[in-house]
Amino acid sequence: MQHLTDLKAILHSKRANIYYLDKCRVMQKDGRVLFLTDEKTQQQYWNIPIANTTAILLGVGTSITQAAVRMLSSAGVMIGFSGTGGSPLISANEIEWFSPQNEYRPTEYVQGWMQFWFDDNKRLEVAKKFQIKRIEYMKIVWQKDRDLNAEGFDSTQASLIATIEKFQNRIRTTPCVTDLLLSEALFTKSLYKFAANQTKQTGFTRNHDSLDKANSFLNHGNYLAYGLAATTLWVLGIPHGFAVMHGKTRRGALVFDVADLIKDTLILPWAFICAKENLSEQEFRQQCLLNFTQHKALDFMFDTVKQMSKEGAQL
């Protein structure tokens, strides 16, 4: 049996697994967390390597035992309950996720965050820094990822350069968070149009309730990104309510701010590519997890939030 103190030996920023489970029972057995599925002829147990897992989404037809939750908490794994295919998130604590109970997380990052958060001007500056980081990450990934390049997603393309530069200029001159949110929405809308053109999907409209594959994959992938963001904030000890952009409407909005760092770069293009290729949700999810690992999404999230905490405190 693995000793509980060893369950956090793998840093959260280096963990490779996110699970979406449905129609199964999650339990603890012989010192491991397992999920039980009902096959046609027999029940089958599958092991979850919790020490290398960041988050678990429990979809329709799932149940979980108290003993399993206790072990997942010991390993620092976030738990959320969702609808079919990983969205919408229907029940969790801290708005998005059940957070492991641990009061011995670092305090330096939340203290740095609080030094700027109550000042509207400083909070706006940090929000702008988040958007700049988001663009920089996209430019790097979309330039070097050969699979994306093969599908027409290359940040050196003239049309994308113009779109990015326009957004960067609006970031520098925007006077308030409301305008920044509007600029961000227009930028993402431009990316949807670009992705739809590259994958030859005519008439695409972003609709969270739509049943077409591109919209479904966007919903699904975004919730995977939210899991990474929630894990990042929990490990660093920063409450989800202290958002820099989305905080006017949602108590857990900092999760959305942090997830935005990677969503457009790693989720958006592959939602359209996988929809074009008519892949299954499981195949799309595996592609997302591969992207997270290949492009060190968690490392990027951790580094950015730490940097914003430090730089924000110095404003």
C-alpha positions in Angstrom: 0.0 0.0 0.0 1.3 3.4 -0.9 1.8 5.6 2.1 -0.4 8.7 2.1 2.5 11.1 2.5 3.9 9.8 -0.8 0.7 10.8 -2.8 1.9 14.3 -3.4 5.4 13.3 -4.5 4.6 14.3 -8.1 4.3 18.1 -8.3 0.9 19.2 -9.6 2.5 21.1 -12.4 4.0 17.9 -13.7 1.0 15.6 -13.4 -0.3 14.1 -16.6 -3.8 12.8 -16.0 -7.3 14.3 -16.0 -10.2 11.8 -15.9 -13.8 12.1 -17.1 -15.8 9.1 -15.9 -19.5 8.1 -16.6 -21.7 5.2 -15.8 -19.4 3.8 -13.1 -18.7 3.6 -9.4 -15.6 5.1 -7.9 -14.3 3.4 -4.8 -11.3 2.7 -2.6 -10.0 -0.9 -2.6 -6.8 -2.2 -1.1 -5.2 1.2 -0.8 -6.0 2.3 -4.4 -8.8 4.3 -6.0 -10.6 2.3 -8.6 -13.6 2.7 -10.8 -16.0 -0.2 -11.5 -17.8 -0.6 -14.8 -20.5 -3.0 -15.8 -19.7 -4.8 -19.0 -22.0 -7.2 -20.8 -20.7 -10.3 -19.0 -18.8 -9.1 -15.9 -17.8 -6.2 -13.8 -14.4 -4.7 -14.4 -12.2 -2.7 -12.1 -9.8 0.0 -13.4 -7.1 1.7 -11.4 -6.8 5.5 -11.2 -3.1 6.6 -10.6 -4.1 9.4 -8.2 -0.6 10.6 -7.4 -0.3 11.6 -11.1 -3.8 13.0 -11.5 -4.9 16.6 -11.3 -8.6 16.5 -11.6 -11.5 14.0 -12.0 -14.9 14.9 -13.7 -17.7 12.6 -12.7 -20.4 12.5 -15.5 -23.8 10.9 -15.7 -24.5 7.6 -13.9 -21.5 7.9 -11.5 -21.2 7.5 -7.7 -18.2 7.8 -5.4 -17.5 6.5 -1.9 -16.4 8.5 1.1 -13.2 6.4 1.3 -12.3 7.2 -2.3 -12.9 11.0 -1.8 -10.6 10.8 1.3 -7.8 9.2 -0.7 -8.3 11.6 -3.6 -8.1 14.5 -1.2 -4.9 13.1 0.3 -3.4 13.1 -3.1 -4.6 16.7 -3.8 -7.0 15.7 -6.7 -9.8 18.1 -7.6 -13.3 16.5 -8.0 -16.1 17.9 -10.0 -19.6 16.6 -11.1 -20.6 17.3 -14.7 -23.2 16.5 -17.3 -22.6 14.2 -20.3 -19.2 14.8 -22.0 -17.7 16.8 -19.2 -20.1 19.8 -19.4 -21.9 21.6 -17.9 -20.4 21.5 -14.4 -23.5 20.9 -12.2 -22.4 20.6 -8.6 -19.2 21.4 -6.8 -17.8 23.4 -4.0 -15.8 26.6 -4.7 -18.2 27.0 -7.6 -16.3 24.7 -9.9 -14.7 21.9 -7.9 -14.5 20.0 -4.6 -11.2 21.2 -3.2 -9.0 18.9 -1.0 -9.0 20.1 2.5 -5.6 21.3 3.3 -4.7 24.5 5.3 -0.9 24.1 4.9 -0.6 25.5 1.4 1.7 28.5 0.7 0.5 31.9 1.8 2.9 34.1 -0.2 0.9 34.0 -3.4 -2.4 34.9 -1.9 -0.7 37.7 0.1 0.9 39.1 -3.1 -2.5 38.8 -4.9 -4.3 40.7 -2.1 -1.7 43.6 -2.3 -3.0 44.6 -5.8 -6.5 43.1 -6.0 -8.4 45.8 -4.1 -7.1 48.5 -6.4 -9.1 48.8 -9.6 -6.2 50.2 -11.6 -3.7 47.6 -10.5 -6.2 44.8 -11.1 -6.7 46.1 -14.6 -3.0 46.0 -15.2 -2.8 42.4 -14.1 -5.7 41.5 -16.3 -3.8 43.0 -19.3 -0.7 41.1 -18.3 -2.8 37.9 -18.4 -4.0 38.6 -21.9 -0.5 39.4 -23.1 0.7 36.1 -21.6 -2.1 34.3 -23.4 -1.1 35.8 -26.8 2.6 35.0 -26.2 1.8 31.4 -25.4 -0.4 31.1 -28.6 2.2 32.5 -30.8 4.9 30.1 -29.5 2.7 27.0 -29.6 1.1 27.7 -33.0 4.5 28.4 -34.5 6.2 25.2 -33.4 3.4 22.6 -33.3 3.8 20.6 -36.6 0.4 18.9 -36.2 -1.3 22.3 -35.9 0.7 23.7 -38.8 -0.3 20.8 -41.0 -4.0 21.8 -40.3 -3.3 25.5 -41.2 -2.9 26.9 -37.7 0.4 28.9 -37.8 0.9 32.1 -35.9 3.1 33.5 -38.7 0.2 33.7 -41.1 -0.5 37.2 -42.2 -4.2 37.1 -41.2 -3.4 35.8 -37.7 -0.7 38.3 -37.2 -3.1 41.1 -38.0 -5.7 39.7 -35.6 -3.2 39.3 -32.8 -1.7 42.8 -33.3 -5.2 44.4 -33.3 -6.0 42.6 -30.0 -2.6 43.7 -28.5 -3.2 47.3 -29.4 -6.6 47.2 -27.8 -5.1 45.7 -24.7 -2.7 48.5 -24.3 -5.3 51.3 -24.7 -8.3 49.8 -23.0 -9.5 52.0 -20.0 -11.4 49.4 -18.0 -12.1 45.7 -17.5 -15.4 45.9 -19.2 -13.7 47.0 -22.4 -11.0 44.4 -22.0 -13.7 41.7 -21.8 -15.2 43.0 -25.0 -11.9 43.0 -26.8 -11.2 39.5 -25.6 -14.6 38.3 -26.8 -14.0 39.9 -30.2 -10.5 38.3 -30.4 -11.9 34.8 -29.6 -14.7 35.3 -32.1 -12.1 36.0 -34.8 -10.3 32.8 -33.8 -13.5 30.8 -34.2 -13.9 32.3 -37.7 -10.3 31.5 -38.6 -10.6 27.9 -37.2 -13.9 27.3 -39.1 -12.3 28.5 -42.3 -9.2 26.4 -41.9 -11.3 23.3 -41.2 -13.9 24.2 -43.9 -16.9 24.2 -41.5 -19.2 26.8 -42.9 -21.9 28.5 -40.9 -20.3 27.9 -37.5 -21.7 29.8 -34.6 -20.5 29.5 -31.0 -23.4 28.1 -29.0 -22.9 26.4 -25.7 -26.2 24.5 -26.1 -25.6 23.4 -29.7 -25.2 19.6 -30.3 -22.8 19.9 -33.3 -19.4 18.4 -32.6 -17.3 21.6 -32.7 -19.4 23.3 -30.0 -19.6 20.1 -27.9 -15.8 19.6 -28.1 -15.3 23.3 -27.2 -17.5 22.8 -24.1 -15.7 19.6 -23.2 -12.2 20.9 -23.7 -12.9 24.1 -21.8 -13.9 22.2 -18.7 -10.7 20.2 -18.9 -8.9 23.5 -18.9 -11.0 24.7 -15.9 -9.8 21.6 -14.1 -6.2 22.6 -14.6 -6.9 26.2 -13.6 -8.7 25.1 -10.4 -5.9 22.8 -9.5 -3.3 25.6 -10.1 -5.1 28.0 -7.8 -5.8 25.5 -5.1 -2.1 24.4 -4.9 -1.0 28.1 -4.8 -3.6 28.9 -2.2 -5.4 31.7 -4.1 -9.3 31.6 -3.7 -11.2 31.3 -6.9 -13.2 34.5 -6.2 -10.4 37.0 -6.6 -10.7 37.3 -10.4 -9.1 40.0 -12.4 -11.5 39.9 -15.4 -14.6 37.7 -14.9 -15.3 38.5 -11.2 -18.3 40.7 -11.6 -20.6 37.8 -12.3 -19.1 34.6 -10.9 -17.6 33.8 -7.5 -15.3 31.3 -9.0 -14.3 33.5 -11.9 -10.5 33.4 -11.3 -10.7 29.8 -12.6 -11.9 31.2 -15.9 -9.2 33.9 -16.0 -6.5 31.3 -15.6 -8.1 28.8 -18.0 -8.1 31.5 -20.7 -4.3 31.3 -20.7 -4.5 28.1 -22.7 -8.0 27.6 -24.0 -7.6 29.4 -27.3 -4.2 27.9 -27.9 -4.8 24.2 -27.1 -8.6 23.6 -27.0 -10.0 25.8 -29.8 -8.1 24.5 -32.8 -8.4 20.9 -31.9 -12.1 21.2 -31.3 -12.5 22.1 -34.9 -9.9 19.7 -36.2 -11.4 16.7 -34.3 -14.9 17.7 -35.4 -13.8 17.8 -39.0 -12.3 14.3 -38.6 -15.5 13.1 -36.9 -13.6 11.8 -33.8 -15.3 10.6 -30.6 -15.3 12.6 -27.4 -12.8 10.2 -25.9 -10.4 10.7 -28.8 -10.8 14.5 -28.5 -10.2 14.3 -24.8 -7.0 12.2 -25.4 -5.8 14.8 -27.9 -6.4 17.6 -25.3 -4.5 15.7 -22.6 -1.6 15.1 -25.1 -1.6 18.9 -25.8 -1.5 19.8 -22.1 1.5 17.5 -21.6 3.4 18.3 -24.8 3.1 22.1 -24.4 3.5 22.1 -20.6 0.1 23.8 -19.9 0.2 23.3 -16.2 3.7 24.6 -15.9 2.7 27.7 -17.9 -0.3 28.3 -15.6 1.7 27.9 -12.4 4.5 30.2 -13.7 2.0 32.8 -14.9 0.0 33.0 -11.7 3.1 33.1 -9.6 4.5 35.9 -11.8 1.3 37.9 -11.6 1.2 37.6 -7.9 4.7 38.9 -7.6 4.4 41.6 -10.2 1.0 42.7 -9.0 2.3 43.3 -5.5 5.0 45.6 -6.9 2.6 47.8 -8.9 
